[in-house]
Amino acid sequence: MLLGISPDKPTAQRKFADKEALPFTLLADAEKKVAIAFGVLQEKNMYGKKVMGIARTTFIIGPDGKIQHIFEKVKPPIHAEEVLAYLKESAKNKS
């Protein structure tokens, strides 16, 4: 199962998902509870000013509910390929 989570409101998420034709569900975390729990609400430097923001991060969670792998500082243009390569390698190592 693939889920995306962001602090955006559901209306903004729907607009983004429609624009990008996303084939997965986006969950809203407007109060940033999930971001805090997963440690991705971090201080960032934006145009020379320190602000709190969400660090783009991907968590691979196994069937047992435990985190198997974390991708930090995600770069969207190449990230899907990185995740797919990890999942293929992981599946190969399990067989």
N, C-alpha and C positions, 0 to 999 in steps of 0.2 A: 504494500500500500504506500502511496506517495501522498504526502500532505505538505502544504506550504503554510507558514505562519508569519504574520506581520502585524505591526501595531496599527495598520491602516483600518479605517472603518469598512464595514462590509460593502457599502455602496462603492467605495473607491476600489476595493478588491474585485468586485464584479466587473467594473469597467476595465481594469487592468487585465483580468482573466479573459474577458471577451476580446479585447484588443490583441492580446498575445496568443489567443486560441489555446489556453492552457488545458491540458487533458487531466488535470487533477484538482482536488479541492484546496481552497485557501481558507485558513481559519483566522479569525480576527482576535488579536490580543491587545485591544485598545488600552487596557490597564497595565499592560506589560508584565503581567504575572508570570507567564511562561518564559518570557525573555529573561526575567530576573532569575527564575528557577534554573534555567539552563546556562546562566552566566554570560549571556550575549548582549546585555545592556551594558555598554562600556563607554568610557570617556574617549571621544574622538576629536581630532583636530580638523575643523572645517574652516577653510579660508583664514587660517591663523588664529581662530577662536576655538577654545575648548568647549565642547558640547557633549551631552549624553546622547548616544544613539545605538542603534542595533548593529552589531558586527555580523556581517553576512556569514552564516555558518550552516553547515549541513551535518545532521546527525543520522547515522545509520543505526537503527534500533532493531535488534534481533527478535525472533519469535518469542524469546523469553522475557522481552520487555527491557532488556539491558542494552546500554549503548555499546555497539561493537566498534564504531569508528567515528571520528570527528574530522570534518574538513573545515579548517579555519581560513579566514581571509579569502573567501570564495571570489573567483573572477568569473562572472556569468558567461562570457563568450566561450570558455573552454570547460566549464564545470560539468556539464552533462556527460561529456566524454570521460572525465576523471572518475565520476561516480560509476558510470557503466563499466569502466575498466576495473575498478575496485570490486564491484559486485561479481563480475565474471571470474576474477582471480579468487575471490572468497569462495565462490561456488565450486571452483575447480579444486581448491584445497580441502573442501569438505568431502569430496567424493573419492 
